[in-house]
Amino acid sequence: MSTTISILADIPEELHDALRGYLDTHPDWDQSRVLSAALSLFLMQNGTTDRRTTRVYLDSLFRRELPTAC
């Protein structure tokens, strides 16, 4: 079973501004999609071998809908 985790995090203002600028110029992306791609890539680069993490990354990049928790 998949569990959804809501993340409330303070990020440096520079990252916030960069994310806002990116989203303003890439209307097909949203905050959730960017964060899913970034977090899954970070986990893959730091030793996660679970193929589901790779799937989330690829789905985020290629705009496939991510599975939602029931």
N, CA, C and O atoms as a CHARMM CRD file, in Angstrom:
* protein
*
  280
    1    1 MET  N      0.84500  -1.18100   0.00000 PROA 1      0.00000
    2    1 MET  CA     0.00000   0.00000   0.00000 PROA 1      0.00000
    3    1 MET  C      0.88600   1.23800   0.00000 PROA 1      0.00000
    4    1 MET  O      1.89200   1.29000   0.70600 PROA 1      0.00000
    5    2 SER  N      0.51400   2.21300  -0.77900 PROA 2      0.00000
    6    2 SER  CA     1.26100   3.45100  -0.89400 PROA 2      0.00000
    7    2 SER  C      0.75400   4.46000   0.13800 PROA 2      0.00000
    8    2 SER  O     -0.45100   4.59800   0.34600 PROA 2      0.00000
    9    3 THR  N      1.67600   5.15200   0.77200 PROA 3      0.00000
   10    3 THR  CA     1.33300   6.16800   1.74500 PROA 3      0.00000
   11    3 THR  C      1.76100   7.52100   1.21700 PROA 3      0.00000
   12    3 THR  O      2.88600   7.67500   0.74200 PROA 3      0.00000
   13    4 THR  N      0.88400   8.49700   1.29300 PROA 4      0.00000
   14    4 THR  CA     1.21900   9.85100   0.88500 PROA 4      0.00000
   15    4 THR  C      1.77800  10.59800   2.08000 PROA 4      0.00000
   16    4 THR  O      1.22100  10.54800   3.17600 PROA 4      0.00000
   17    5 ILE  N      2.88200  11.29000   1.85700 PROA 5      0.00000
   18    5 ILE  CA     3.51000  12.09300   2.90100 PROA 5      0.00000
   19    5 ILE  C      3.46400  13.54200   2.44500 PROA 5      0.00000
   20    5 ILE  O      3.98300  13.87700   1.38000 PROA 5      0.00000
   21    6 SER  N      2.85400  14.39000   3.23200 PROA 6      0.00000
   22    6 SER  CA     2.86000  15.81600   2.93000 PROA 6      0.00000
   23    6 SER  C      4.13200  16.40900   3.49300 PROA 6      0.00000
   24    6 SER  O      4.51600  16.11200   4.62400 PROA 6      0.00000
   25    7 ILE  N      4.78100  17.23800   2.71400 PROA 7      0.00000
   26    7 ILE  CA     6.03800  17.83600   3.14500 PROA 7      0.00000
   27    7 ILE  C      5.85900  19.34400   3.23300 PROA 7      0.00000
   28    7 ILE  O      5.49200  20.00900   2.26500 PROA 7      0.00000
   29    8 LEU  N      6.12500  19.84800   4.39800 PROA 8      0.00000
   30    8 LEU  CA     6.15600  21.28900   4.61600 PROA 8      0.00000
   31    8 LEU  C      7.59100  21.59700   5.00600 PROA 8      0.00000
   32    8 LEU  O      8.05000  21.19500   6.07500 PROA 8      0.00000
   33    9 ALA  N      8.29100  22.30300   4.14700 PROA 9      0.00000
   34    9 ALA  CA     9.71100  22.53800   4.39300 PROA 9      0.00000
   35    9 ALA  C     10.07700  23.97700   4.06600 PROA 9      0.00000
   36    9 ALA  O      9.57900  24.56900   3.10800 PROA 9      0.00000
   37   10 ASP  N     10.95500  24.51500   4.88600 PROA 10     0.00000
   38   10 ASP  CA    11.52600  25.81600   4.58100 PROA 10     0.00000
   39   10 ASP  C     12.69000  25.57700   3.63900 PROA 10     0.00000
   40   10 ASP  O     13.53900  24.72000   3.88500 PROA 10     0.00000
   41   11 ILE  N     12.72200  26.34600   2.55100 PROA 11     0.00000
   42   11 ILE  CA    13.83800  26.24300   1.62100 PROA 11     0.00000
   43   11 ILE  C     14.47000  27.61500   1.49700 PROA 11     0.00000
   44   11 ILE  O     13.81400  28.63300   1.71900 PROA 11     0.00000
   45   12 PRO  N     15.74900  27.64100   1.14200 PROA 12     0.00000
   46   12 PRO  CA    16.40700  28.93800   0.98400 PROA 12     0.00000
   47   12 PRO  C     15.68100  29.79400  -0.05900 PROA 12     0.00000
   48   12 PRO  O     15.13400  29.28200  -1.03600 PROA 12     0.00000
   49   13 GLU  N     15.69300  31.08400   0.17200 PROA 13     0.00000
   50   13 GLU  CA    15.00200  32.01100  -0.71700 PROA 13     0.00000
   51   13 GLU  C     15.48600  31.88200  -2.15700 PROA 13     0.00000
   52   13 GLU  O     14.70100  32.02300  -3.09400 PROA 13     0.00000
   53   14 GLU  N     16.78900  31.61200  -2.33300 PROA 14     0.00000
   54   14 GLU  CA    17.34200  31.46700  -3.67100 PROA 14     0.00000
   55   14 GLU  C     16.69500  30.29500  -4.41900 PROA 14     0.00000
   56   14 GLU  O     16.40300  30.40100  -5.61000 PROA 14     0.00000
   57   15 LEU  N     16.47400  29.17700  -3.71600 PROA 15     0.00000
   58   15 LEU  CA    15.81000  28.03000  -4.34200 PROA 15     0.00000
   59   15 LEU  C     14.35000  28.34500  -4.64000 PROA 15     0.00000
   60   15 LEU  O     13.83000  27.96600  -5.68900 PROA 15     0.00000
   61   16 HSD  N     13.70100  29.02900  -3.73000 PROA 16     0.00000
   62   16 HSD  CA    12.30600  29.41100  -3.92800 PROA 16     0.00000
   63   16 HSD  C     12.17000  30.29500  -5.16600 PROA 16     0.00000
   64   16 HSD  O     11.28400  30.08300  -5.99500 PROA 16     0.00000
   65   17 ASP  N     13.04700  31.28000  -5.28500 PROA 17     0.00000
   66   17 ASP  CA    13.00600  32.17600  -6.44200 PROA 17     0.00000
   67   17 ASP  C     13.29100  31.42800  -7.73300 PROA 17     0.00000
   68   17 ASP  O     12.63500  31.66300  -8.74800 PROA 17     0.00000
   69   18 ALA  N     14.27100  30.52400  -7.70000 PROA 18     0.00000
   70   18 ALA  CA    14.61000  29.74600  -8.89300 PROA 18     0.00000
   71   18 ALA  C     13.45200  28.83600  -9.28700 PROA 18     0.00000
   72   18 ALA  O     13.14200  28.70200 -10.47100 PROA 18     0.00000
   73   19 LEU  N     12.80600  28.20300  -8.29300 PROA 19     0.00000
   74   19 LEU  CA    11.66500  27.33100  -8.58000 PROA 19     0.00000
   75   19 LEU  C     10.51500  28.14300  -9.15800 PROA 19     0.00000
   76   19 LEU  O      9.89200  27.72400 -10.13300 PROA 19     0.00000
   77   20 ARG  N     10.23200  29.28300  -8.57600 PROA 20     0.00000
   78   20 ARG  CA     9.16100  30.13600  -9.08700 PROA 20     0.00000
   79   20 ARG  C      9.44800  30.55000 -10.52600 PROA 20     0.00000
   80   20 ARG  O      8.55700  30.51300 -11.37400 PROA 20     0.00000
   81   21 GLY  N     10.69300  30.94400 -10.80200 PROA 21     0.00000
   82   21 GLY  CA    11.06800  31.32700 -12.16200 PROA 21     0.00000
   83   21 GLY  C     10.91900  30.17200 -13.14200 PROA 21     0.00000
   84   21 GLY  O     10.44400  30.35500 -14.26200 PROA 21     0.00000
   85   22 TYR  N     11.32600  28.98500 -12.71500 PROA 22     0.00000
   86   22 TYR  CA    11.20200  27.80900 -13.58100 PROA 22     0.00000
   87   22 TYR  C      9.73800  27.51000 -13.88100 PROA 22     0.00000
   88   22 TYR  O      9.36700  27.29000 -15.03400 PROA 22     0.00000
   89   23 LEU  N      8.91300  27.50200 -12.84400 PROA 23     0.00000
   90   23 LEU  CA     7.49800  27.19100 -13.01900 PROA 23     0.00000
   91   23 LEU  C      6.78600  28.24500 -13.86400 PROA 23     0.00000
   92   23 LEU  O      5.85500  27.92700 -14.60300 PROA 23     0.00000
   93   24 ASP  N      7.22300  29.49300 -13.75500 PROA 24     0.00000
   94   24 ASP  CA     6.63200  30.56100 -14.57000 PROA 24     0.00000
   95   24 ASP  C      6.91200  30.36900 -16.05500 PROA 24     0.00000
   96   24 ASP  O      6.10500  30.75800 -16.89900 PROA 24     0.00000
   97   25 THR  N      8.05100  29.77300 -16.36900 PROA 25     0.00000
   98   25 THR  CA     8.43000  29.60000 -17.77100 PROA 25     0.00000
   99   25 THR  C      8.16900  28.19200 -18.29900 PROA 25     0.00000
  100   25 THR  O      8.37500  27.93100 -19.48400 PROA 25     0.00000
  101   26 HSD  N      7.72200  27.28900 -17.44500 PROA 26     0.00000
  102   26 HSD  CA     7.41700  25.91000 -17.84800 PROA 26     0.00000
  103   26 HSD  C      6.04000  25.52800 -17.30400 PROA 26     0.00000
  104   26 HSD  O      5.94800  24.82300 -16.29900 PROA 26     0.00000
  105   27 PRO  N      4.96800  25.98600 -17.95800 PROA 27     0.00000
  106   27 PRO  CA     3.61600  25.78200 -17.42600 PROA 27     0.00000
  107   27 PRO  C      3.17300  24.32200 -17.36400 PROA 27     0.00000
  108   27 PRO  O      2.18500  24.00900 -16.69900 PROA 27     0.00000
  109   28 ASP  N      3.88400  23.42600 -18.04200 PROA 28     0.00000
  110   28 ASP  CA     3.51600  22.00900 -17.97700 PROA 28     0.00000
  111   28 ASP  C      4.06300  21.33000 -16.72000 PROA 28     0.00000
  112   28 ASP  O      3.72800  20.17700 -16.44900 PROA 28     0.00000
  113   29 TRP  N      4.89000  22.02100 -15.96000 PROA 29     0.00000
  114   29 TRP  CA     5.41600  21.51500 -14.69100 PROA 29     0.00000
  115   29 TRP  C      4.69400  22.22400 -13.54600 PROA 29     0.00000
  116   29 TRP  O      4.25400  23.36500 -13.68600 PROA 29     0.00000
  117   30 ASP  N      4.57700  21.52700 -12.40700 PROA 30     0.00000
  118   30 ASP  CA     4.06800  22.15200 -11.19000 PROA 30     0.00000
  119   30 ASP  C      4.99200  21.77700 -10.03500 PROA 30     0.00000
  120   30 ASP  O      5.88800  20.94700 -10.19000 PROA 30     0.00000
  121   31 GLN  N      4.76900  22.38800  -8.89500 PROA 31     0.00000
  122   31 GLN  CA     5.63300  22.19500  -7.73800 PROA 31     0.00000
  123   31 GLN  C      5.73900  20.72800  -7.34700 PROA 31     0.00000
  124   31 GLN  O      6.82800  20.24700  -7.03400 PROA 31     0.00000
  125   32 SER  N      4.64200  20.02900  -7.36400 PROA 32     0.00000
  126   32 SER  CA     4.63700  18.62600  -6.97200 PROA 32     0.00000
  127   32 SER  C      5.48100  17.77500  -7.91800 PROA 32     0.00000
  128   32 SER  O      6.23600  16.90800  -7.47900 PROA 32     0.00000
  129   33 ARG  N      5.34900  18.02800  -9.20300 PROA 33     0.00000
  130   33 ARG  CA     6.11000  17.27300 -10.19800 PROA 33     0.00000
  131   33 ARG  C      7.60500  17.53600 -10.06000 PROA 33     0.00000
  132   33 ARG  O      8.40500  16.60400 -10.12800 PROA 33     0.00000
  133   34 VAL  N      7.98800  18.79300  -9.86800 PROA 34     0.00000
  134   34 VAL  CA     9.40100  19.14500  -9.69300 PROA 34     0.00000
  135   34 VAL  C      9.96900  18.46500  -8.44600 PROA 34     0.00000
  136   34 VAL  O     11.05400  17.88600  -8.49200 PROA 34     0.00000
  137   35 LEU  N      9.24200  18.53500  -7.34400 PROA 35     0.00000
  138   35 LEU  CA     9.74700  17.94900  -6.10700 PROA 35     0.00000
  139   35 LEU  C      9.82600  16.43100  -6.18900 PROA 35     0.00000
  140   35 LEU  O     10.76300  15.84100  -5.65000 PROA 35     0.00000
  141   36 SER  N      8.87000  15.78400  -6.84700 PROA 36     0.00000
  142   36 SER  CA     8.92800  14.33000  -7.02500 PROA 36     0.00000
  143   36 SER  C     10.14400  13.93800  -7.84900 PROA 36     0.00000
  144   36 SER  O     10.85000  12.98800  -7.51000 PROA 36     0.00000
  145   37 ALA  N     10.38800  14.66700  -8.92900 PROA 37     0.00000
  146   37 ALA  CA    11.55100  14.37500  -9.77100 PROA 37     0.00000
  147   37 ALA  C     12.84800  14.60300  -8.99700 PROA 37     0.00000
  148   37 ALA  O     13.76000  13.77800  -9.05500 PROA 37     0.00000
  149   38 ALA  N     12.93300  15.70700  -8.28000 PROA 38     0.00000
  150   38 ALA  CA    14.15800  16.03500  -7.55800 PROA 38     0.00000
  151   38 ALA  C     14.43200  15.04800  -6.42200 PROA 38     0.00000
  152   38 ALA  O     15.56400  14.59800  -6.25000 PROA 38     0.00000
  153   39 LEU  N     13.40800  14.71700  -5.65700 PROA 39     0.00000
  154   39 LEU  CA    13.60200  13.80600  -4.53300 PROA 39     0.00000
  155   39 LEU  C     13.93900  12.39800  -5.01300 PROA 39     0.00000
  156   39 LEU  O     14.81500  11.74700  -4.44500 PROA 39     0.00000
  157   40 SER  N     13.26000  11.92400  -6.04300 PROA 40     0.00000
  158   40 SER  CA    13.55500  10.58800  -6.54300 PROA 40     0.00000
  159   40 SER  C     14.96400  10.52500  -7.14000 PROA 40     0.00000
  160   40 SER  O     15.66000   9.52500  -6.96000 PROA 40     0.00000
  161   41 LEU  N     15.39400  11.57100  -7.84500 PROA 41     0.00000
  162   41 LEU  CA    16.75300  11.59300  -8.38100 PROA 41     0.00000
  163   41 LEU  C     17.76900  11.59400  -7.24800 PROA 41     0.00000
  164   41 LEU  O     18.76200  10.86900  -7.31600 PROA 41     0.00000
  165   42 PHE  N     17.54300  12.38900  -6.21300 PROA 42     0.00000
  166   42 PHE  CA    18.43900  12.41500  -5.05700 PROA 42     0.00000
  167   42 PHE  C     18.55900  11.02200  -4.43800 PROA 42     0.00000
  168   42 PHE  O     19.66500  10.56500  -4.14900 PROA 42     0.00000
  169   43 LEU  N     17.43200  10.34900  -4.23500 PROA 43     0.00000
  170   43 LEU  CA    17.46300   9.02000  -3.63600 PROA 43     0.00000
  171   43 LEU  C     18.19700   8.02200  -4.52300 PROA 43     0.00000
  172   43 LEU  O     18.95800   7.19500  -4.02000 PROA 43     0.00000
  173   44 MET  N     17.98100   8.08500  -5.82900 PROA 44     0.00000
  174   44 MET  CA    18.66800   7.17600  -6.74600 PROA 44     0.00000
  175   44 MET  C     20.17500   7.41300  -6.71600 PROA 44     0.00000
  176   44 MET  O     20.95600   6.46200  -6.74900 PROA 44     0.00000
  177   45 GLN  N     20.58200   8.66900  -6.65500 PROA 45     0.00000
  178   45 GLN  CA    22.00900   8.99500  -6.65800 PROA 45     0.00000
  179   45 GLN  C     22.68200   8.65100  -5.33700 PROA 45     0.00000
  180   45 GLN  O     23.90900   8.58600  -5.26100 PROA 45     0.00000
  181   46 ASN  N     21.88700   8.43200  -4.29900 PROA 46     0.00000
  182   46 ASN  CA    22.44700   8.17100  -2.98000 PROA 46     0.00000
  183   46 ASN  C     22.13300   6.77500  -2.47400 PROA 46     0.00000
  184   46 ASN  O     21.99600   6.56000  -1.27000 PROA 46     0.00000
  185   47 GLY  N     22.02100   5.83200  -3.39000 PROA 47     0.00000
  186   47 GLY  CA    22.00700   4.43400  -3.00800 PROA 47     0.00000
  187   47 GLY  C     20.68600   3.70700  -2.98500 PROA 47     0.00000
  188   47 GLY  O     20.67800   2.50100  -2.73700 PROA 47     0.00000
  189   48 THR  N     19.57000   4.36300  -3.22700 PROA 48     0.00000
  190   48 THR  CA    18.29700   3.65500  -3.25500 PROA 48     0.00000
  191   48 THR  C     18.26600   2.76400  -4.49100 PROA 48     0.00000
  192   48 THR  O     18.48800   3.22900  -5.60900 PROA 48     0.00000
  193   49 THR  N     17.98900   1.48100  -4.28000 PROA 49     0.00000
  194   49 THR  CA    17.96300   0.53900  -5.40100 PROA 49     0.00000
  195   49 THR  C     16.54800   0.07800  -5.72800 PROA 49     0.00000
  196   49 THR  O     16.36100  -0.76400  -6.60600 PROA 49     0.00000
  197   50 ASP  N     15.57200   0.60700  -5.04900 PROA 50     0.00000
  198   50 ASP  CA    14.17800   0.23700  -5.29100 PROA 50     0.00000
  199   50 ASP  C     13.74200   0.76100  -6.66100 PROA 50     0.00000
  200   50 ASP  O     13.79600   1.96400  -6.91700 PROA 50     0.00000
  201   51 ARG  N     13.32100  -0.12800  -7.51700 PROA 51     0.00000
  202   51 ARG  CA    12.91800   0.25900  -8.87100 PROA 51     0.00000
  203   51 ARG  C     11.71500   1.20000  -8.87100 PROA 51     0.00000
  204   51 ARG  O     11.50800   1.93200  -9.83800 PROA 51     0.00000
  205   52 ARG  N     10.93400   1.19200  -7.81600 PROA 52     0.00000
  206   52 ARG  CA     9.77900   2.09600  -7.74600 PROA 52     0.00000
  207   52 ARG  C     10.24100   3.54700  -7.71500 PROA 52     0.00000
  208   52 ARG  O      9.57700   4.42900  -8.26000 PROA 52     0.00000
  209   53 THR  N     11.38100   3.78900  -7.07400 PROA 53     0.00000
  210   53 THR  CA    11.93200   5.14600  -7.04300 PROA 53     0.00000
  211   53 THR  C     12.31900   5.58700  -8.45000 PROA 53     0.00000
  212   53 THR  O     12.07000   6.72600  -8.84400 PROA 53     0.00000
  213   54 THR  N     12.92400   4.68200  -9.19900 PROA 54     0.00000
  214   54 THR  CA    13.27400   4.97800 -10.58600 PROA 54     0.00000
  215   54 THR  C     12.02600   5.24300 -11.40800 PROA 54     0.00000
  216   54 THR  O     12.01500   6.13500 -12.25600 PROA 54     0.00000
  217   55 ARG  N     10.97900   4.47700 -11.16200 PROA 55     0.00000
  218   55 ARG  CA     9.71700   4.65000 -11.88300 PROA 55     0.00000
  219   55 ARG  C      9.12400   6.03000 -11.60700 PROA 55     0.00000
  220   55 ARG  O      8.64900   6.69400 -12.52900 PROA 55     0.00000
  221   56 VAL  N      9.14700   6.46500 -10.35000 PROA 56     0.00000
  222   56 VAL  CA     8.62800   7.79700 -10.00100 PROA 56     0.00000
  223   56 VAL  C      9.42200   8.87000 -10.74400 PROA 56     0.00000
  224   56 VAL  O      8.84800   9.82600 -11.26600 PROA 56     0.00000
  225   57 TYR  N     10.73400   8.70900 -10.78800 PROA 57     0.00000
  226   57 TYR  CA    11.57700   9.67700 -11.48400 PROA 57     0.00000
  227   57 TYR  C     11.21800   9.75600 -12.96900 PROA 57     0.00000
  228   57 TYR  O     11.00400  10.84200 -13.50800 PROA 57     0.00000
  229   58 LEU  N     11.15600   8.60800 -13.61600 PROA 58     0.00000
  230   58 LEU  CA    10.84400   8.58700 -15.04700 PROA 58     0.00000
  231   58 LEU  C      9.43200   9.08400 -15.32900 PROA 58     0.00000
  232   58 LEU  O      9.21000   9.81600 -16.29400 PROA 58     0.00000
  233   59 ASP  N      8.48100   8.69000 -14.49200 PROA 59     0.00000
  234   59 ASP  CA     7.10800   9.17100 -14.67100 PROA 59     0.00000
  235   59 ASP  C      7.02800  10.68600 -14.51100 PROA 59     0.00000
  236   59 ASP  O      6.28600  11.35400 -15.23200 PROA 59     0.00000
  237   60 SER  N      7.79400  11.22300 -13.56500 PROA 60     0.00000
  238   60 SER  CA     7.81400  12.67800 -13.37000 PROA 60     0.00000
  239   60 SER  C      8.37900  13.38400 -14.59400 PROA 60     0.00000
  240   60 SER  O      7.83700  14.39900 -15.03100 PROA 60     0.00000
  241   61 LEU  N      9.45400  12.86000 -15.14600 PROA 61     0.00000
  242   61 LEU  CA    10.08000  13.48900 -16.30500 PROA 61     0.00000
  243   61 LEU  C      9.19400  13.44500 -17.54400 PROA 61     0.00000
  244   61 LEU  O      9.13500  14.40400 -18.31300 PROA 61     0.00000
  245   62 PHE  N      8.50700  12.32400 -17.72900 PROA 62     0.00000
  246   62 PHE  CA     7.74400  12.13300 -18.94600 PROA 62     0.00000
  247   62 PHE  C      6.25300  12.36600 -18.76000 PROA 62     0.00000
  248   62 PHE  O      5.44100  11.96200 -19.59200 PROA 62     0.00000
  249   63 ARG  N      5.90200  13.02300 -17.65600 PROA 63     0.00000
  250   63 ARG  CA     4.54300  13.51600 -17.40000 PROA 63     0.00000
  251   63 ARG  C      3.48700  12.42800 -17.27800 PROA 63     0.00000
  252   63 ARG  O      2.31700  12.66500 -17.57500 PROA 63     0.00000
  253   64 ARG  N      3.88300  11.25400 -16.85000 PROA 64     0.00000
  254   64 ARG  CA     2.88800  10.21600 -16.58300 PROA 64     0.00000
  255   64 ARG  C      2.34600  10.46000 -15.19000 PROA 64     0.00000
  256   64 ARG  O      3.07900  10.88200 -14.29600 PROA 64     0.00000
  257   65 GLU  N      1.07200  10.19900 -15.00600 PROA 65     0.00000
  258   65 GLU  CA     0.45000  10.40900 -13.70900 PROA 65     0.00000
  259   65 GLU  C      1.03500   9.44600 -12.69200 PROA 65     0.00000
  260   65 GLU  O      1.17100   8.25200 -12.95900 PROA 65     0.00000
  261   66 LEU  N      1.38100   9.97300 -11.52100 PROA 66     0.00000
  262   66 LEU  CA     1.90900   9.13800 -10.45100 PROA 66     0.00000
  263   66 LEU  C      0.75100   8.47900  -9.71800 PROA 66     0.00000
  264   66 LEU  O     -0.31500   9.07700  -9.57600 PROA 66     0.00000
  265   67 PRO  N      0.95400   7.24500  -9.24900 PROA 67     0.00000
  266   67 PRO  CA    -0.12100   6.57700  -8.49500 PROA 67     0.00000
  267   67 PRO  C     -0.44500   7.35900  -7.22400 PROA 67     0.00000
  268   67 PRO  O      0.45100   7.92000  -6.59300 PROA 67     0.00000
  269   68 THR  N     -1.70200   7.39600  -6.85500 PROA 68     0.00000
  270   68 THR  CA    -2.11200   8.08500  -5.64000 PROA 68     0.00000
  271   68 THR  C     -2.46300   7.06600  -4.57400 PROA 68     0.00000
  272   68 THR  O     -2.80800   5.92500  -4.88100 PROA 68     0.00000
  273   69 ALA  N     -2.37400   7.47600  -3.33900 PROA 69     0.00000
  274   69 ALA  CA    -2.71800   6.60400  -2.22000 PROA 69     0.00000
  275   69 ALA  C     -4.22800   6.43800  -2.15000 PROA 69     0.00000
  276   69 ALA  O     -4.97900   7.35400  -2.48400 PROA 69     0.00000
  277   70 CYS  N     -4.65900   5.28700  -1.72100 PROA 70     0.00000
  278   70 CYS  CA    -6.09900   5.03400  -1.57900 PROA 70     0.00000
  279   70 CYS  C     -6.59800   5.52600  -0.24900 PROA 70     0.00000
  280   70 CYS  O     -7.78500   5.40000   0.05000 PROA 70     0.00000
